[in-house]
Amino acid sequence: VQLQASGGGLVQTGDSLRLSCAASGRSIRNYVVAWFRQAPGKEREFVASIFRSGGSTSYSDSAKGRFTISRDNTKNTMYLQMNSLKPEDTAVYFCAADARLIWSSQTTSTSYDYWGQGTQVTVSS
């Protein structure tokens, strides 16, 4: 599975962005898919996930209420809609996917086998 993330950019506080992550090589319909982010000097952190085809979603506290993760299985693509962006959301955003991980592991970056290359999101104040 190859993942290609896109949609990042430079925006102002309060703006919105939609990130996309297109998968190729295999259908990720039944995969757990997720977004992580990494700010300079910080560890990679969980943002949001969708658990397999059932569609159960999970969000970090910082993302809850502002970000929405979704997937379009017909396009083999996942999305992250980010609203009300803040300067502290500035980071490189990575998409990830895995076919086998269990519910309790979905927020752990090392649980994922497949990663996109990252897309930079910069929020100016």
N, C-alpha and C positions, 0 to 999 in steps of 0.2 A: 504494500500500500504506500503510495506517495501522496503527501499532503502539500497543498500550495495555499498559503495564506495571503490575503490581500485586503486592501481597504483602509490601511492606516493613513495617518496624515497629521498635519498641524492644525489644531482647532483652538478656539477660545473657550474659556470657562463657560459652562452652560450649554455648549453645543452638543451635537449628536454625531455619531459615526456608526457605520455598520461594517463589521469585519466579515469577510467570507473565507471559507477554507474548502477548496475543491479537492476531492479525493480521486485518485486514479489507480488503476491496477487491479482493484477489487471493490466490490460493493461493501460499503460500511454500514449498510442498513441495520445490521444486528450488533454493531460495535458500540461500545461506550465511547462517546466523543466529548471532548472537553476543551476549554480554553484556560491557559495559564498566562501569567505575565511576569516579567522580570525587569525591575528598575535597576539603574546603575548602582553597583555596590550591594545589591540585595539578592536574596535567594529567590528562585522561581516560586511563585505562589499560585495557588488554585484560584480560579475566577468563577467558572461555571461548568456544568456537565449535564449531559442527557444520558440516561442509563438505558442502553440497548434500544430495541424497537418499541419498548413499552412507553418511552417518552417521559419517564420521571426525571425531573430536573433538580439540580442542587446548585446553590449559589454561596459564595463567600459573603460574609457580613457586609463587606464594602460594596459588593455588587448588587446585593438584594434591593429590589425596588427601583433600581436604575438601569440594570442590564437585563437583557433577555437572550437566552440561548435558544436556537431552533435548528431544525434540520429539514432538508428537502431530499427525501430519498430518491425521487425521480431524477434529481440532478447530482446525486451523490455529493452533496455539499452541506456544510454546516455554517451557521451564522452566529454573530454576536452583535446584537443591537445595543449600543451604549448611548444612554441619554444623560443629560445633566452632568456632563463630564467636569471633572475637577483636576487641578494641577497634580494632585497625588495619584491620578490615574495614568500619568505619564510613565510609559514602559514599552518594552518590546512584548508584543502579544504573540503567543504561540498556540497553535491548535494541536490537538493530540487525539489519538484513537487507539483503542485496544479491543481485542475480541474476547478476552478471557477474564478480565479483572472482575473482582467481586464488589458488591455494593460498598463495603466499608473501605475499599482501597481507591475509590474514584477521585479523592482529593489529593492523592499522593502522586507526584510527578514521576517517580521511579516505577510506578505501576504500568505506565503506558509504553507500548512498543514503537509506536509510529508518531512522528513529529513533523510539523511543518517548519519552514525556515524562519518564521517570525515576521511580524510587520510592526513598524514603529508607530506608536501613538504618542503625540506630544500635545499637551494641553497647556496653553499659556494663560497666565492670570491677568 
